[in-house]
Amino acid sequence: MNYYRYKLIQTTGEVNAGVIKLHYQDEMSVISHLERDGSVAIFVRRLGPLLSFFLHLVTYRMRRRLPRTTLAELLSNLALMLRSGMTLISALEEAAGSAEVPEIENDMQDLVESIQGGLSFSDAADNYRHIFPKSVVHLLRMGEETGQLDRMLQDAADHLKRLQAIITDTRNALLYPGFVIVTMTGGIFFWFYYVVPQIVDLFRDMDVTLPWITRFLITVSHYFQQYGVTCLIALILTILVTYSARRSNQRLRYHIDRLLLRMPVVGTIVTASTLAFITEYFSLLLNAGIDILQTMRILSDSVGNSVYGRKLVEIQERLTTGEGISEAFQNTGFFPRFVVRMLSVGEMSGNLTGQLDYIATEYRRRLSNLVAVIGKMIEPVVLLFAGTIFAVILGALLLPIYDLLSRITS
């Protein structure tokens, strides 16, 4: 994007001056762009790199990613307007004015300016990744190449809605275990850091003989008092640093994702959600007319789990050597037999996209069922673990009281 200072006479006779940001590389193209509504440009000059950089810093603003549900509605509205006969520019201008998120209105106007400046819709959208993710950009490009932009827009909207359902189910499945772990950790920390020391001081004042379990509880309580806050801060910092490093370090991300897949409950949830996404997106890209190698390349870049991303890269390499799709999936030794078998049936019947849709639906169903039963699965374990801990705490506190009562009675 380049900045141009301009002055023009509008159709009303007024003189308008300002600075505009466009994709053009020459001033004649800028003049043609400014005069498209009948105005007359009397001065146009491109700003230097230093002043352009300063303007970029001044106008820079933090951009939050557009929610998937909002983007799905935006794409669906664009598809509807294109089917009704509206031009792409008019549809985008209408969408910019009726957007539910006011922050993207200026970006949508800039997008329109870029298209009017000669860029295609997909190339212009690629510059606004906080609005249009990579998966949507690929579908837009395919829609422009096939002349079916309205259908691709609607397919992208439907895909985003199903993807949001997968992510919502995954979060709901992980919410209960996370809440239980945080609550129990907070309760144990409170007991050992605040409650136990006060009761132990009471026992010492009464000169009560302490059993071994109470002495063990005192040792743990002393450790919490001395290092508890430090350990808590260190734990929080470790989580934040690990999360940040996972986003920047591919090797660390791979090892963390592999660890998640091996965890008992979390691994099942991540596997179901990832396979649902892969097969859902796989089917969508094939229906859009994208070749199988490009589809694998897009999938490997878009999948959230890096372990599956590497396996998809391996499948892409196997496909280049002449292996079939189901054979390539099977030879990785990573994907479930159910997936391989359905892909094989789809290849033999010539209905691969239908089989992929069936697999995606099946894994979405499994994920929904897992969300429904996750609480019942974890509840007995949680009760047993929490009951054991608090039984030990209560036993350690009640035994000295029992000894004290025995001495008073005797």
Phi, psi and omega in degrees: 000136180240150179259137179229135172268136186219163171213129182216158176260118182282170182296339178277354182096352180281149178263125182240136180224153179171196179234135182231147180250119183223166179274353184295149179257348181231156185286331179296323177294324177294319179299314178299322179294318181288332183267010184292338180259012179099356178288165180240119180277127179249350178200127176216129179212137179281135179284153179289166183297324182292313180292324178296319178296320178296317178296324178296320178293321182292319184271358182291139178218149179292130183247121177269147183294137180290131179301147183298321181296321178292318178295321178299318178294321178298313180294321178296319178294320177297317178299319180295318180291324177293322178294330181282355176106000179288149174287162181297319180298313180297321180294319179293320178296320178293320179293324179295322181286334182254014181294139179287340180254106184299334184296335184268358182298316179295322178295321178293323176295319176296324177297317177298317179299321180294320179293318176296336179278359175117352179280151172285165181298316182292320179293320178293319180294332180294340178276357182232067183293339177288345176256309184249107178291170185301321181298320179290322180299319178299318180291323177298317180297319179292324177296322177291322182289327182265354182075018180238052183296322181297319179292321179293324177297316180291321177297320178296320179296315179296321179297317180295324178293316179292323178295321178295325177295321178297314181294321179295317178296320179296316179296319179296324179292325181272348184293314184295310177300319180297318179296319180295316182296315181295318181295315180294320178298318178296320179294316179296317179298318180297317182296312185284332184271330188239312189282307186301315180302323181292320179291322179296320176299324178296318178297320181294321179296329181270000179055051181269139175290126185261128176288171185297326182291327178288320177297323176297320179295323178295319179298315179296320180296318177299320179296319179296320181293322183278320187238001186299309181296319179298316179295322179296315178296319179297322179296315179296315179296322179297318178297316181294316180294318179296319179296317179293317180293327179298325181286334184255335184252112184293323181294315178297320179298320180297315182292322178293316180296323177293322177296319179298321181292335181270350179288145189305299185269317182299321180298321178295319180294313181296319180298313181297316182291321181291316179294324176296319178293314184299310182292324177297311182288324177302311179298319182296317181292320178294319177297330180283351178096010179280137183292162190295322181292316177295324177299315179296323178295318179293318180298316181296329178280336188262335184293143184283330182268121185291336177295313176294327178299317179294322179294325177291324174297319178297320178297320178300317179294322179293324179295326179292339179272358176107001179289152175285170184294308181294324178295319179295319178296320182290321184289345174290338181066025187237325185275147182298155179299326180302315180295314181298317181295317179293322177295321179296317177297319179296321177294315183291326182271350182075017181237056184294319181295324178295319178293322177296320176297322179295317179297315180299317179296320181296317181286330173294322178294318179297320180295319178296319177296322179295322177298322183291328186254358185299322180295318180291330179289320187272334186303314179299319180296317180297315180298319180294315181294311181295320179297320179296314181298312183285336173293320177297316180297312181294321178297318180295331180272331184276331181299315176297325178295319178297320178295321179296316179296323179297318179294322179294319181294319180289000000 
